[in-house]
Amino acid sequence: MEHHHDEHEHSLAADLAAMFNLNRDRRQTLRWLLAGASALPVLGCGGSDASGTTSASTTATTTTTTTTTTTTTSASGSCAVIPEETGGPYPADGTNSNNGGVVNVLTQSGVVRSDIRGSFGGASGTAAGVPLTIKLQIVNANNNCAALANAAVYLWHCDRDGNYSLYSTGVTNQNYLRGVQETDSNGSISFTTIYPGCYSGRVPHVHFEVYASLARATSASNRIRTSQFAFPDAASNAVYASNGYTASARNMASITLATDNVFSDGYSLQMATVTGNVTDGFVATLVVAVSA
């Protein structure tokens, strides 16, 4: 087993408090209440997420799903706004703290970048993994889904071991796999990163926050949407068959989109289109509608 057997320095109560403080919308709260005891985080190795899971390695039989369920979204114009989701307990956007206190990479020099594989601002280290390019287009549902130029997106995800920089034991001195980009005239942004790992209880996913402008993307209180997107099983399974993702392959075998606490109520607006291969890398694209 490649994972470290570490326990995070925060408690179950703290994880729950982080989830409720970071995202109080009715949709997330009802999901947690209905999930009951089965959704409570169990501290283990890697990075835990506020959806009620941790990045511990498990072994189970392979299960996949192609079922698309109904998701509740708000609509304006001709497109539906991407669902609001929890940012999880590891956003590093100033809304919570790690072992060293409140952490906010949004105010740090160097966070505005397209290649997020390496740490920045004096930190060293590079996240290893299969190359991934993330291409998002942000559109305005309040303006007939026109491209939202000069908006900003803060994006973060776990490394191939399921750990979140700045929080997970062993990578608290790293801030890789976090970055901010400003959209161009077409509302488009691009991040160069690595394919995220799959930790116990969550399908592979990416967190992001949308801001009206780059200037406003220094305080989480200014975010206009917080959400997550997922990956097709075929792409994830191809990546996890490669070197360095052994634990992710095991974890992926015990989780599906239908049983994931975030995407179980629907993911039609949150499923990225993925092309490519392990040798050349993958490209994930998604159109994200927000109300701006």
C-alpha positions, 0 to 999 in steps of 0.5 A: 500500500502506497499511502501513508498511515497518517491522521489529520490534526483536526477532529471529526467535529471540526470537519463537520463544522467546516462543512456547515460553515463553508456551505450552508445551502439547503441542498448540501445540508439536506444531503448530510442529514439524509446521509446519516451516520454512513456519511460521517468522515472517518479519519485516515490517510490522505485528504478528507473531504467535507462530503464525508469521506477520507483518503484511505485505501480500501479494497473492494470489487469493481463497480461502475455506473452510467446512470444519470440522475436528476439534479436540482439547478437554477436556470436563467436564459438558456442554460442551467447554473452549475450546482453549488457544492461544498468547498470541503475542509481544505480550500485554503481560501481564508475560510478555515485554518490548517495546523499553522492557522488561517491559510489563504493562498488567494492573497499570495504572490504567484497564485495567479498561474496556469501551471499548478503542478509546482508549489509557489511563493517560496515553497518547493515541490512538484506534484507527480502524476499523469498530465492533465489540462483543465479547460473551463468556459465560464458563461453568464446565465443572467445574460443568455449564457454569454461568455463571462470575460474577465471573471476569475476561477480559483481551482484546487484538487488533491494529488495522486495520493489523495492528499491536499497541499497545506493540510494533509500530513506530509504536504503541509509545506506544499501549496501545489495543485492550487491556482487562479486564472482570469477568463479571456474574452471567450470566458475561457481558462486553462490549467496545467496540472496532474490527474487527481487521485481517488481517495476512499469514499469520493470519486475523483473530482476538482474543486473550484470557486468563481469570482466576478473579477481577478481583483475580487478573487482575494477574498472568499466572501466575494465568490459567486459560485463554489462547485466541483466537477467529476471525470468519466470512469473510463478516463479515471480507470485508464489513469489509475492503471498506470504507475503511481496510482495503485491506491487510487485504483483500489479506492475507485473500485469501491465508489461510483457517481451514484454513491458519491456524496456530492454527485449522487443527486445528479452530475449532468452539469458537472461531468467533464468531457475528457480526451487523451491517453496516459502517454500524452496526457488528458484534457478535461473540458467543461462549460460552467454557467453562473449567475453574474 
